[in-house]
């Protein structure tokens, strides 16, 4: 049986525009590290999330990077970023 997400896969770009994708990334990272990140501090380039935040918060993110990337892949599917910097 064909799943609904497979049928709507063509329209994934419409559902996950830049700002919605940033909000999803921000929410997942904030849940994991316990600190709110602003959407303005997140940039997505070539499948990489670039964060403009203090190094102490980046270290916390890097320690939990695998878990964060797994959650992003679960929520964003094929359009999920592959790396965090």
N, CA, C and O atoms as CSV, one atom per row, in Angstrom:
chain,resi,resn,atom,element,x,y,z
A,1,UNK,N,N,0.838,-1.175,0.000
A,1,UNK,CA,C,0.000,0.000,0.000
A,1,UNK,C,C,0.888,1.246,0.000
A,1,UNK,O,O,1.898,1.293,0.702
A,2,UNK,N,N,0.517,2.228,-0.769
A,2,UNK,CA,C,1.284,3.463,-0.868
A,2,UNK,C,C,0.918,4.373,0.301
A,2,UNK,O,O,-0.256,4.601,0.594
A,3,UNK,N,N,1.950,4.879,0.954
A,3,UNK,CA,C,1.713,5.777,2.082
A,3,UNK,C,C,1.496,7.198,1.597
A,3,UNK,O,O,1.956,7.578,0.520
A,4,UNK,N,N,0.806,7.960,2.386
A,4,UNK,CA,C,0.495,9.338,2.039
A,4,UNK,C,C,1.761,10.174,1.868
A,4,UNK,O,O,1.831,11.016,0.973
A,5,UNK,N,N,2.764,9.946,2.725
A,5,UNK,CA,C,3.991,10.728,2.626
A,5,UNK,C,C,4.702,10.480,1.299
A,5,UNK,O,O,5.372,11.374,0.782
A,6,UNK,N,N,4.565,9.272,0.741
A,6,UNK,CA,C,5.169,8.980,-0.556
A,6,UNK,C,C,4.462,9.739,-1.678
A,6,UNK,O,O,5.099,10.228,-2.611
A,7,UNK,N,N,3.149,9.827,-1.573
A,7,UNK,CA,C,2.381,10.558,-2.582
A,7,UNK,C,C,2.664,12.060,-2.551
A,7,UNK,O,O,2.681,12.731,-3.583
A,8,UNK,N,N,2.884,12.564,-1.345
A,8,UNK,CA,C,3.122,13.998,-1.199
A,8,UNK,C,C,4.601,14.371,-1.276
A,8,UNK,O,O,4.949,15.540,-1.107
A,9,UNK,N,N,5.460,13.413,-1.525
A,9,UNK,CA,C,6.896,13.654,-1.590
A,9,UNK,C,C,7.288,14.713,-2.609
A,9,UNK,O,O,8.258,15.443,-2.406
A,10,UNK,N,N,6.540,14.800,-3.706
A,10,UNK,CA,C,6.832,15.802,-4.737
A,10,UNK,C,C,6.680,17.223,-4.206
A,10,UNK,O,O,7.353,18.147,-4.661
A,11,UNK,N,N,5.802,17.376,-3.257
A,11,UNK,CA,C,5.477,18.708,-2.753
A,11,UNK,C,C,6.200,19.033,-1.460
A,11,UNK,O,O,5.841,19.984,-0.766
A,12,UNK,N,N,7.209,18.256,-1.135
A,12,UNK,CA,C,7.959,18.427,0.105
A,12,UNK,C,C,8.592,19.813,0.196
A,12,UNK,O,O,8.639,20.398,1.279
A,13,UNK,N,N,9.078,20.346,-0.922
A,13,UNK,CA,C,9.693,21.674,-0.906
A,13,UNK,C,C,8.694,22.747,-0.506
A,13,UNK,O,O,9.055,23.717,0.160
A,14,UNK,N,N,7.464,22.582,-0.902
A,14,UNK,CA,C,6.448,23.558,-0.539
A,14,UNK,C,C,6.138,23.506,0.951
A,14,UNK,O,O,5.929,24.541,1.584
A,15,UNK,N,N,6.108,22.304,1.507
A,15,UNK,CA,C,5.796,22.154,2.916
A,15,UNK,C,C,6.937,22.601,3.809
A,15,UNK,O,O,6.712,23.170,4.877
A,16,UNK,N,N,8.145,22.346,3.378
A,16,UNK,CA,C,9.310,22.680,4.189
A,16,UNK,C,C,10.101,23.805,3.541
A,16,UNK,O,O,11.217,23.609,3.061
A,17,UNK,N,N,9.503,24.975,3.539
A,17,UNK,CA,C,10.206,26.141,3.029
A,17,UNK,C,C,11.328,26.491,3.993
A,17,UNK,O,O,11.448,25.883,5.056
A,18,UNK,N,N,12.136,27.452,3.633
A,18,UNK,CA,C,13.287,27.821,4.441
A,18,UNK,C,C,12.955,28.165,5.877
A,18,UNK,O,O,13.614,27.677,6.794
A,19,UNK,N,N,11.949,28.993,6.092
A,19,UNK,CA,C,11.632,29.419,7.455
A,19,UNK,C,C,11.037,28.268,8.275
A,19,UNK,O,O,11.324,28.151,9.466
A,20,UNK,N,N,10.232,27.439,7.665
A,20,UNK,CA,C,9.658,26.295,8.378
A,20,UNK,C,C,10.754,25.290,8.728
A,20,UNK,O,O,10.745,24.698,9.807
A,21,UNK,N,N,11.688,25.105,7.811
A,21,UNK,CA,C,12.811,24.195,8.056
A,21,UNK,C,C,13.673,24.718,9.199
A,21,UNK,O,O,14.099,23.947,10.059
A,22,UNK,N,N,13.932,26.025,9.213
A,22,UNK,CA,C,14.718,26.630,10.284
A,22,UNK,C,C,14.013,26.478,11.625
A,22,UNK,O,O,14.653,26.188,12.636
A,23,UNK,N,N,12.708,26.670,11.636
A,23,UNK,CA,C,11.946,26.526,12.883
A,23,UNK,C,C,11.992,25.089,13.402
A,23,UNK,O,O,12.088,24.864,14.608
A,24,UNK,N,N,11.923,24.127,12.496
A,24,UNK,CA,C,12.009,22.728,12.899
A,24,UNK,C,C,13.381,22.433,13.481
A,24,UNK,O,O,13.484,21.777,14.518
A,25,UNK,N,N,14.425,22.902,12.837
A,25,UNK,CA,C,15.793,22.710,13.319
A,25,UNK,C,C,15.969,23.378,14.673
A,25,UNK,O,O,16.534,22.788,15.593
A,26,UNK,N,N,15.486,24.606,14.793
A,26,UNK,CA,C,15.607,25.356,16.045
A,26,UNK,C,C,14.902,24.620,17.184
A,26,UNK,O,O,15.444,24.512,18.284
A,27,UNK,N,N,13.723,24.126,16.930
A,27,UNK,CA,C,12.948,23.424,17.949
A,27,UNK,C,C,13.662,22.152,18.418
A,27,UNK,O,O,13.762,21.897,19.618
A,28,UNK,N,N,14.148,21.370,17.476
A,28,UNK,CA,C,14.804,20.107,17.834
A,28,UNK,C,C,16.090,20.366,18.611
A,28,UNK,O,O,16.346,19.706,19.618
A,29,UNK,N,N,16.896,21.313,18.157
A,29,UNK,CA,C,18.141,21.612,18.860
A,29,UNK,C,C,17.844,22.162,20.253
A,29,UNK,O,O,18.493,21.775,21.224
A,30,UNK,N,N,16.877,23.055,20.353
A,30,UNK,CA,C,16.532,23.644,21.650
A,30,UNK,C,C,16.045,22.592,22.635
A,30,UNK,O,O,16.349,22.672,23.825
A,31,UNK,N,N,15.290,21.602,22.152
A,31,UNK,CA,C,14.826,20.522,23.027
A,31,UNK,C,C,15.996,19.709,23.556
A,31,UNK,O,O,15.996,19.291,24.714
A,32,UNK,N,N,16.983,19.490,22.718
A,32,UNK,CA,C,18.122,18.648,23.106
A,32,UNK,C,C,19.087,19.346,24.061
A,32,UNK,O,O,19.591,18.724,24.997
A,33,UNK,N,N,19.349,20.636,23.832
A,33,UNK,CA,C,20.351,21.301,24.666
A,33,UNK,C,C,19.745,22.113,25.802
A,33,UNK,O,O,20.464,22.538,26.706
A,34,UNK,N,N,18.447,22.332,25.772
A,34,UNK,CA,C,17.787,23.068,26.852
A,34,UNK,C,C,18.026,24.565,26.797
A,34,UNK,O,O,17.896,25.246,27.814
A,35,UNK,N,N,18.370,25.085,25.642
A,35,UNK,CA,C,18.614,26.515,25.461
A,35,UNK,C,C,17.975,26.945,24.150
A,35,UNK,O,O,18.117,26.266,23.134
A,36,UNK,N,N,17.275,28.065,24.172
A,36,UNK,CA,C,16.609,28.561,22.977
A,36,UNK,C,C,17.607,29.195,22.007
A,36,UNK,O,O,18.469,29.977,22.409
A,37,UNK,N,N,17.481,28.854,20.749
A,37,UNK,CA,C,18.291,29.443,19.682
A,37,UNK,C,C,17.355,30.249,18.796
A,37,UNK,O,O,16.240,29.815,18.507
A,38,UNK,N,N,17.800,31.410,18.368
A,38,UNK,CA,C,16.998,32.250,17.483
A,38,UNK,C,C,17.083,31.718,16.051
A,38,UNK,O,O,18.105,31.168,15.642
A,39,UNK,N,N,16.010,31.889,15.310
A,39,UNK,CA,C,15.999,31.475,13.907
A,39,UNK,C,C,17.029,32.242,13.088
A,39,UNK,O,O,17.557,31.724,12.104
A,40,UNK,N,N,17.312,33.476,13.496
A,40,UNK,CA,C,18.286,34.298,12.773
A,40,UNK,C,C,19.704,33.737,12.903
A,40,UNK,O,O,20.569,34.037,12.080
A,41,UNK,N,N,19.942,32.929,13.930
A,41,UNK,CA,C,21.266,32.364,14.175
A,41,UNK,C,C,21.496,31.057,13.412
A,41,UNK,O,O,22.552,30.437,13.541
A,42,UNK,N,N,20.516,30.645,12.625
A,42,UNK,CA,C,20.612,29.388,11.881
A,42,UNK,C,C,20.672,29.690,10.390
A,42,UNK,O,O,19.869,30.460,9.863
A,43,UNK,N,N,21.643,29.068,9.719
A,43,UNK,CA,C,21.775,29.200,8.279
A,43,UNK,C,C,21.922,27.792,7.708
A,43,UNK,O,O,22.611,26.955,8.291
A,44,UNK,N,N,21.284,27.530,6.583
A,44,UNK,CA,C,21.363,26.217,5.955
A,44,UNK,C,C,21.996,26.391,4.576
A,44,UNK,O,O,21.457,27.085,3.714
A,45,UNK,N,N,23.151,25.746,4.383
A,45,UNK,CA,C,23.848,25.816,3.103
A,45,UNK,C,C,24.330,24.428,2.723
A,45,UNK,O,O,25.030,23.770,3.493
A,46,UNK,N,N,23.953,23.990,1.539
A,46,UNK,CA,C,24.427,22.715,0.987
A,46,UNK,C,C,24.273,21.543,1.959
A,46,UNK,O,O,25.189,20.734,2.101
A,47,UNK,N,N,23.150,21.449,2.612
A,47,UNK,CA,C,22.889,20.341,3.517
A,47,UNK,C,C,23.603,20.421,4.854
A,47,UNK,O,O,23.685,19.431,5.581
A,48,UNK,N,N,24.122,21.605,5.180
A,48,UNK,CA,C,24.825,21.808,6.444
A,48,UNK,C,C,24.162,22.937,7.217
A,48,UNK,O,O,23.878,24.001,6.667
A,49,UNK,N,N,23.920,22.693,8.496
A,49,UNK,CA,C,23.383,23.730,9.374
A,49,UNK,C,C,24.571,24.492,9.952
A,49,UNK,O,O,25.458,23.905,10.572
A,50,UNK,N,N,24.574,25.797,9.743
A,50,UNK,CA,C,25.626,26.635,10.304
A,50,UNK,C,C,25.000,27.503,11.390
A,50,UNK,O,O,24.028,28.222,11.157
A,51,UNK,N,N,25.585,27.412,12.585
A,51,UNK,CA,C,25.038,28.122,13.732
A,51,UNK,C,C,25.931,29.291,14.114
A,51,UNK,O,O,27.154,29.162,14.170
A,52,UNK,N,N,25.316,30.414,14.371
A,52,UNK,CA,C,26.027,31.611,14.810
A,52,UNK,C,C,25.689,31.821,16.289
A,52,UNK,O,O,24.945,32.734,16.647
A,53,UNK,N,N,26.253,30.956,17.139
A,53,UNK,CA,C,25.981,31.012,18.577
A,53,UNK,C,C,27.292,30.886,19.340
A,53,UNK,O,O,28.347,30.647,18.751
A,54,UNK,N,N,27.214,31.049,20.648
A,54,UNK,CA,C,28.406,30.976,21.493
A,54,UNK,C,C,29.002,29.565,21.457
A,54,UNK,O,O,28.275,28.575,21.358
A,55,UNK,N,N,30.330,29.489,21.538
A,55,UNK,CA,C,31.004,28.179,21.477
A,55,UNK,C,C,30.559,27.189,22.551
A,55,UNK,O,O,30.556,25.983,22.304
A,56,UNK,N,N,30.191,27.662,23.717
A,56,UNK,CA,C,29.759,26.740,24.770
A,56,UNK,C,C,28.481,25.994,24.357
A,56,UNK,O,O,28.318,24.819,24.688
A,57,UNK,N,N,27.591,26.662,23.648
A,57,UNK,CA,C,26.372,26.013,23.176
A,57,UNK,C,C,26.674,25.088,22.001
A,57,UNK,O,O,26.065,24.026,21.874
A,58,UNK,N,N,27.616,25.490,21.141
A,58,UNK,CA,C,28.004,24.637,20.023
A,58,UNK,C,C,28.597,23.326,20.524
A,58,UNK,O,O,28.330,22.267,19.955
A,59,UNK,N,N,29.402,23.387,21.586
A,59,UNK,CA,C,29.980,22.170,22.144
A,59,UNK,C,C,28.896,21.211,22.617
A,59,UNK,O,O,28.990,20.002,22.402
A,60,UNK,N,N,27.885,21.745,23.252
A,60,UNK,CA,C,26.767,20.916,23.722
A,60,UNK,C,C,26.056,20.271,22.533
A,60,UNK,O,O,25.667,19.104,22.593
A,61,UNK,N,N,25.889,21.032,21.461
A,61,UNK,CA,C,25.240,20.508,20.255
A,61,UNK,C,C,26.096,19.419,19.625
A,61,UNK,O,O,25.568,18.385,19.217
A,62,UNK,N,N,27.403,19.629,19.538
A,62,UNK,CA,C,28.288,18.634,18.938
A,62,UNK,C,C,28.302,17.333,19.730
A,62,UNK,O,O,28.435,16.255,19.152
A,63,UNK,N,N,28.164,17.428,21.047
A,63,UNK,CA,C,28.125,16.216,21.867
A,63,UNK,C,C,26.869,15.399,21.590
A,63,UNK,O,O,26.880,14.177,21.736
A,64,UNK,N,N,25.797,16.055,21.195
A,64,UNK,CA,C,24.519,15.381,20.931
A,64,UNK,C,C,24.176,15.390,19.445
A,64,UNK,O,O,23.014,15.220,19.076
A,65,UNK,N,N,25.173,15.586,18.595
A,65,UNK,CA,C,24.962,15.770,17.164
A,65,UNK,C,C,24.263,14.578,16.509
A,65,UNK,O,O,23.351,14.776,15.707
A,66,UNK,N,N,24.660,13.370,16.822
A,66,UNK,CA,C,24.052,12.194,16.196
A,66,UNK,C,C,22.556,12.109,16.498
A,66,UNK,O,O,21.750,11.817,15.615
A,67,UNK,N,N,22.201,12.364,17.736
A,67,UNK,CA,C,20.792,12.309,18.138
A,67,UNK,C,C,19.993,13.417,17.451
A,67,UNK,O,O,18.865,13.195,17.009
A,68,UNK,N,N,20.583,14.607,17.364
A,68,UNK,CA,C,19.913,15.738,16.719
A,68,UNK,C,C,19.714,15.455,15.234
A,68,UNK,O,O,18.626,15.683,14.705
A,69,UNK,N,N,20.741,14.964,14.559
A,69,UNK,CA,C,20.631,14.659,13.126
A,69,UNK,C,C,19.615,13.555,12.866
A,69,UNK,O,O,18.919,13.581,11.850
A,70,UNK,N,N,19.522,12.590,13.769
A,70,UNK,CA,C,18.528,11.519,13.619
A,70,UNK,C,C,17.108,12.077,13.720
A,70,UNK,O,O,16.229,11.697,12.946
A,71,UNK,N,N,16.894,12.972,14.671
A,71,UNK,CA,C,15.566,13.585,14.814
A,71,UNK,C,C,15.237,14.473,13.613
A,71,UNK,O,O,14.091,14.512,13.165
A,72,UNK,N,N,16.234,15.181,13.096
A,72,UNK,CA,C,16.013,16.016,11.911
A,72,UNK,C,C,15.643,15.150,10.719
A,72,UNK,O,O,14.744,15.503,9.956
A,73,UNK,N,N,16.320,14.023,10.547
A,73,UNK,CA,C,16.010,13.115,9.437
A,73,UNK,C,C,14.602,12.554,9.574
A,73,UNK,O,O,13.898,12.374,8.580
A,74,UNK,N,N,14.197,12.279,10.803
A,74,UNK,CA,C,12.856,11.755,11.055
A,74,UNK,C,C,11.784,12.789,10.707
A,74,UNK,O,O,10.745,12.448,10.142
A,75,UNK,N,N,12.045,14.053,11.046
A,75,UNK,CA,C,11.043,15.106,10.825
A,75,UNK,C,C,11.079,15.704,9.420
A,75,UNK,O,O,10.034,16.055,8.873
A,76,UNK,N,N,12.264,15.824,8.834
A,76,UNK,CA,C,12.387,16.502,7.543
A,76,UNK,C,C,12.567,15.552,6.364
A,76,UNK,O,O,12.465,15.971,5.211
A,77,UNK,N,N,12.829,14.298,6.638
A,77,UNK,CA,C,12.986,13.318,5.566
A,77,UNK,C,C,14.248,13.549,4.757
A,77,UNK,O,O,15.315,13.808,5.315
A,78,UNK,N,N,14.124,13.453,3.438
A,78,UNK,CA,C,15.275,13.573,2.548
A,78,UNK,C,C,15.900,14.967,2.561
A,78,UNK,O,O,17.069,15.123,2.211
A,79,UNK,N,N,15.154,15.950,2.950
A,79,UNK,CA,C,15.646,17.332,2.959
A,79,UNK,C,C,16.373,17.687,4.253
A,79,UNK,O,O,16.728,18.847,4.465
A,80,UNK,N,N,16.593,16.720,5.100
A,80,UNK,CA,C,17.258,16.974,6.399
A,80,UNK,C,C,18.730,17.290,6.176
A,80,UNK,O,O,19.363,16.713,5.292
A,81,UNK,N,N,19.274,18.197,6.966
A,81,UNK,CA,C,20.709,18.498,6.871
A,81,UNK,C,C,21.540,17.290,7.285
A,81,UNK,O,O,21.101,16.463,8.084
A,82,UNK,N,N,22.738,17.200,6.734
A,82,UNK,CA,C,23.617,16.069,6.999
A,82,UNK,C,C,24.715,16.398,8.002
A,82,UNK,O,O,25.399,15.497,8.486
A,83,UNK,N,N,24.893,17.686,8.322
A,83,UNK,CA,C,25.974,18.094,9.214
A,83,UNK,C,C,25.567,19.360,9.959
A,83,UNK,O,O,24.714,20.121,9.501
A,84,UNK,N,N,26.192,19.571,11.115
A,84,UNK,CA,C,25.973,20.786,11.907
A,84,UNK,C,C,27.335,21.394,12.184
A,84,UNK,O,O,28.261,20.702,12.608
A,85,UNK,N,N,27.452,22.691,11.943
A,85,UNK,CA,C,28.709,23.404,12.214
A,85,UNK,C,C,28.431,24.670,12.964
A,85,UNK,O,O,29.359,25.412,13.287
